[in-house]
Amino acid sequence: MTQQKTWRIGVAGLGTVGAGLLTFLAEHPDFAPAGGKAVVTGVSARSRSRPRPFDISGLPWFDDPVALANSPQTDVFVELIGGSDGPAKAAVEAALSAGKPVVTANKALIAEHGAELAALAEAKGAPLLFEAAVMGGVPAVKMIREALVGDEIASVAGILNGTCNYILTEMEATGRSFAEVLAEAQRLGYAEADPTMDVGGFDAAHKISILAALAFGCAPNYAAAEIEGIAGVELLDIHLARDLGYRIKLVASADRSPDGVLVRVHPSLAPLSHPLAQAGGALNALFIEGRRIGRIFVQGPGAGAGPTAAAVAADIADVMTGAVRPVFQAPATSLAPFTPVDPSKSIGRAYLRLSVKDEPGVIAAVSETLAEAGVSIESFLQKPVENASGVPIVLTTHAVAESVLTAAIDRIAALPAVLDRPRLLRIAKI
Ligand SMILES: NC(=O)c1ccc[n+]([C@@H]2O[C@H](COP(=O)([O-])OP(=O)(O)OC[C@H]3O[C@@H](n4cnc5c(N)ncnc54)[C@H](OP(=O)(O)O)[C@@H]3O)[C@@H](O)[C@H]2O)c1
C-alpha cells in the first residue's frame, strides 16, 4: 500500500480568515479531498499572547512569517496577513523562492504584484493560489481561470465589496446617512476602523483587477483602474434613483474592446428588478459575459471567516493534487499589462442630479444646454422644494460618450440658475 503524503502547512496570519482556517482544519482532521493529509505545523501572527478562538499552544510559533515560510517543517505556506507589501509580500516571496506552494487570500498583494509573483512561482514550479482573494466563498477565480478558459470573456462586472453593499443597503432601508451607517457598521465589526480600502473603492478595484487579468489573459493592472468609492453617495440620490426605478450599487467592471481594457469601480444605478440591485446586505454578485457561453451570474458571501476559510481550504486541496498551472490564464512569461482604454471614450447612460433655483425657465435652460452639447435626455424628474437652498431635479440620459457628458456638465454648472456642479452617476451597463 502506498503511504499517504502528509502536507505540512504553515499559516501566517491568525485573524478572521486564519482563525476560520485553523478552526476548520481542527474540526476536520481528515480533510483530504485530494488524498494525503494536511497538518498545520507552524503559525505566525503579530501577538503570541492575544486570545484566539482556537488553541495554538501545541503549534510551533514563528514571530517572523518569513522564517515560517523558510522553515523546513513548512511544505505549503498560507499567507493570511494582508497588505500589498511588507511582511505578507516578503513571506510569499520567500516561500516561492524556495519552491513551496503558496495559498493566499490577499487581493492587494495579487492585484499589485501578481505578475512578478507569478513569474517567480512559475520559474520555481510552485503553485500560487488565491481563490479567497475575490468574492470570499464564491469560486469566481477558479471559474474564470479554469472552467471558462474555453470561452472568450468580453466583460465581468459586479458587486465585489460586501461592506459597501451593506452600507448602501442600510442607507436605503433605514434612511440614514453614509456617515451614520458607516459608524454603526464599524461598531458592529462589519467595517474596519480605517474604512478607506472598502468605502474608497480600492478593495473592489483590487478584486476586479485580478478578475480582469484572469478573464483577459493579461497581467493585473491595478494602476490603470478608475476608482470612485461610495463616500459621496447621498441619501437624496438613493431616494431619487429609486423614484426612477433604480438602486445604487458599487459596481466594479472590466470590459474588453479592440482598443484595450477598461477597469472601473463606480457607484452605479442598476434597475430595481436586476439581480445586481437585488443582491442586498453584504452579498457579492458577479456577471460574466462570454462570447460563446453567454451570461453567467453568481452570488454569495464575499467575506467572513467561514466562507473565506472554505476557499483557502479548497486551494490547499488543489495543492495536494500536485497540479501546477499558470497562475493567471497564460504563462507568466507571456503576460503583459493590458492597454487601458481612455474612460472618456466610454459610452453609457447616466444619471444627473442638479440643484437649481426655484424659478421659471430653469428646466428649459438645462434641456437646451444638454441638447446643444449633444446629450439626449431619457427621463426627467423634478421634486417638490426640499429646502430654501435649491430644488433638486434629476434626469437620465441616453447612451453618450463620457467626454461629451463631462463637457455638458461643465456647461450646465455654469448656468446662473444651477447652484452646484451636477452630481453624475453612471447607469450600470449590465
Ligand atoms: N476578513 C475577510 O472576510 C476576508 C475575505 C477575503 C479575503 N480576506 C483577506 O485575507 C487576509 C487576512 O484578512 P483578515 O480579515 O483575516 O485580517 P485580520 O483579521 O486583520 O488578521 C490579520 C492577521 O495577520 C497578523 N499579522 C499582522 N502583521 C503581521 C506580521 N508582521 N507578522 C505576522 N502576522 C501578522 C495579525 O496578527 P495579530 O492577530 O497578532 O494581530 C492577524 O492575525 C487579507 O489579505 C484580507 O484582504 C479577508
The ligand as an ORCA input file, in Angstrom:
! r2SCAN-3c Opt
* xyz 0 1
  N     -11.895     39.032      6.504
  C     -12.438     38.547      5.397
  O     -13.625     38.206      5.373
  C     -11.599     38.380      4.167
  C     -12.220     37.944      2.975
  C     -11.435     37.731      1.830
  C     -10.080     37.995      1.879
  N      -9.520     38.469      3.049
  C      -8.079     38.720      3.045
  O      -7.478     37.814      3.959
  C      -6.341     38.402      4.548
  C      -6.487     38.378      6.061
  O      -7.659     39.116      6.405
  P      -8.259     39.074      7.885
  O      -9.588     39.729      7.790
  O      -8.172     37.725      8.453
  O      -7.252     40.065      8.625
  P      -7.085     40.292     10.195
  O      -8.257     39.780     10.938
  O      -6.705     41.720     10.360
  O      -5.832     39.358     10.566
  C      -4.541     39.658     10.144
  C      -3.592     38.710     10.844
  O      -2.271     38.983     10.405
  C      -1.421     39.038     11.549
  N      -0.282     39.903     11.264
  C      -0.254     41.232     11.042
  N       1.010     41.643     10.866
  C       1.789     40.563     10.956
  C       3.182     40.346     10.870
  N       4.039     41.344     10.646
  N       3.637     39.068     11.028
  C       2.805     38.047     11.288
  N       1.464     38.202     11.368
  C       0.974     39.439     11.210
  C      -2.280     39.571     12.664
  O      -1.704     39.217     13.915
  P      -2.439     39.511     15.313
  O      -3.672     38.652     15.329
  O      -1.479     39.084     16.344
  O      -2.738     40.971     15.311
  C      -3.596     38.847     12.365
  O      -3.600     37.586     12.979
  C      -6.239     39.809      3.945
  O      -5.408     39.770      2.827
  C      -7.660     40.088      3.515
  O      -7.744     41.015      2.466
  C     -10.242     38.668      4.171
*
